[in-house]
């Protein structure tokens, strides 16, 4: 019995040892399991735990990065910015123009080189490196890359421990805390670690990183900050950081501090070993490397890589021109914005999350100004402090006002005098002057930059020698102007006064009402009426405020449908050209006046809930009541404007506005007033197709357009697939002059078979369907019940396609008109098709002109079209401008179609056919005895000759038509 017990004990011990090994293996591979049995295995190294956890934390991408595809990572998309080492006396110097070709006076360095030993360092003291730069130059990104490289063992391997801190977090701490507790508060695994004990010189293996020092109020005066050398002594966080920099606390430790230009002197010079300025991307090659790392990663699929490489080449050409874009991309933040915008314009598809242009710009500002404040924060009222200290709100009230003035007066550039007037012109107190100085140093250059001359003429010749400032990205002017308006900052003096009075009265409204209700029992009615005036102010403000919101909506509608902007390119093409430039002959522009068509679109996009949430994080609150009032008025103005015919470009802009608005109910109500969507000659892209499909998806199932015209829109198979849901909402679908091939006919067949589809007319002229595509399309005829007009002109049918069409016609009884002109159909196939049409129950017209038909064949077609019996049906056969010795009564539509489409057809083939028409007309005229009929022949012949001459001169105008 004892031996059995001993064997069981041994087996149990072996199982426990095996179990401990398995648990340790799981932990090493990333699976975290909790063990309930005691173990004697050695504890994991805290430094290795620290590296793994810090790597995970710093590898996390913000939400703004994830929305552009899941292909990016900090390692693959990072490009090192230019870092220059500065001497103490030149530390405030700024790199010259980003387009300057001269070599910088200071040497370029890496962060690792800043911690290499030098003769100036004191023995036993770690270096304090201060890295500074303006907003958007890449300080935080450089710190993130540094931490990740250290965790992976790629850099700064001389440090066993790297402890990163966010100064924004440290600035929020109000309790006293020791250095060791400060570290363990964020990194629990480092609690009581010997490297932070202060004993011996162990701290020489430690590197502290403090990112964003401008967010802490450090005071280096001895009388204000006590000295401390004990890492276990509890002190305010600011005091702990000051003693670290003084080298009283862990003097052997090395420190890296990042800050902005305005906070450069907060750390005395004697406590800084090295100054380094981070200068962003100073040359097109760095910018190109950034674009490649972003766009090639974000394009994902191999098929999109070619498009991404083309975009990169176009961007690089634009950067090499020393354009305004090159000046903008000097800041890595604007490189991010450029990539995000291009990804939105070119790689949007139905599977990706919903993204909007307004959302991209809002996210861009949140990435750069999220949590940023301006001011000392000494006020006691927290709510007032937060309202007045938001840096983004300060930007709106200064730069936004300047942007709005520019949009109002159609100006994109501003003089230094105008900048002084709009930004800080009314500052009075010392606090306001201090805020203004900080704003000018850190933030102003982020939005405004000297204008880069690229062959444009100034509006005023006398100002050629003065420096003009423009917004770094043109669309940013329109975004800030829209934000300025939507936030209600452009109020009149009466509105501002009424707001203040209403706020004061509103704070005591309950007390006033209670007091009036009591006194009304004891005082005369006339005096009581005076007290009722106190209730008037909130109502007066509400009325004025409502009128203001209506004014905002009226401004949006007016800017949306400006007559002078009616025939500009659509707004998405304008955005793309601002990034990629205009390739080819540059249009001369003697005035800087330009359309601001993004302005109303941004105003609509800012009303979307998602953007309002992000803006609220920036301290810019747009109330829901404000949104409701603007929306209600906007709906009325849009419906009124849409009652007038709109050019295709303006209609596309309206669709973009509704898409940016992201309000399905308002979209459906606005579209209810539209019966035709004409986007002919619009260069459709996947994004525009997605916008059209998304907007129409907001309408009810019963909503149908009379016509959707997408002719000459460069549609491809992928675009058609994206548009199929939108096609269900139209009766007449025009897809002529596109790139619809045989594979796309599968989509069109399924569309015709869809019971939700109500397409009556389908125009596929000038698309390479070929016989195989037509065969696929005709498979839908037996089950389709809505189609009445089918146009397959110039689609490559041939004789075989015409014969198959003739066989299937009887399976679809609803068809009324068939166009198979210009399809290389011979006599036999044409006769078979006309016979099938004559036997059909509904077809009354067949188009067969521009086919290689003989004179005998044409005469036979006309004979076949005439009914054999008195009660039979007649089929109109349009084969030529003549019918034997007479003029065809359908010569006018034939000639109009040829004149309209000849510029895109085979020129020699059309010229040859027109000469055949002239020969037929000449032969028919000679057989006529009537002077009136001869005159009619001459009139038709004149129209044919005019079309022929224009075609030979390659100057064919749009069809003007000929009267019968």
Secondary structure, DSSP 8 states (H G I E B T S, - for coil): -HHHHHHHHHHHHHHHHHHHHHHHHHHHTT------S---S----HHHHHHHHHHHHHH---HHHHTT-TT--TTTS-----EEEE-GGGTT-----TT--S--SS-B--TTGGGS--TTS-TT---EEEEE--TTSSHHHHHHHHHHHHHTTSS-TT-SEEEEEEHHHHHH--S-B-HHHHHHHH-GGGTT-GGGS--TTGGGGEEEEEE-GGGS-----TTTS-----TTS-B-HHHHHHHHHHTSSSTT-EEEEEE-GGGGGGS-GGG-SEEEEE----SHHHHHHHHHHHHHHHT-SHHHHHHHHHHHHHHHHHHHTT-HHHHHTTSHHHHHHHHHHHHHHHS--TTS----HHHHHHHHHHHHHTT-B-S----S-HHHHHHHHBHHHHHIIIIIHHHHHHHHTT--EEEHHHHHHHSSTT--SHHHHHHHHHHHHHTHHHHEEE---SS---SSGGGTTS-EEEESSHHHHHHHHHHHHHTT-S--HHHHHHHHHHHHHHHTHHHHHHHHHHHTTTS-HHHHHHHHGGGHHHHHHHHHHHHHHHHHHHHHHHHHT-GGGTTS--HHHHHHHHHH---SS----SS-----THHHHHHHHHTSHHHHHHHHHTT----HHHHHHHHHHHHHHHHHHHTS---HHHHHHHHHHHHHHT-HHHHHHHHTT--EEE-TT----HHHHHHHHHHHTTS-TT--EEEEE-TTS---HHHHHHHHHHHTTEEEEE--SS---TTHHHHHHHHHH-TT----EEE-TT---HHHHHHHHHTTTTT--S--EEE-TTS--HHHHHHHHHHHGGG-TT--EEE--SS---HHHHHHHHHHHHHSSS--EEE-TTS---HHHHHHHHHHHS-SSTTS---EEE--SEETTEE-TTHHHHHHHHHHHGGGS-HHHHHHHHHHHHHHHHHHHHT---HHHHHHHHHHHHHHHHHHHHHHTT----------
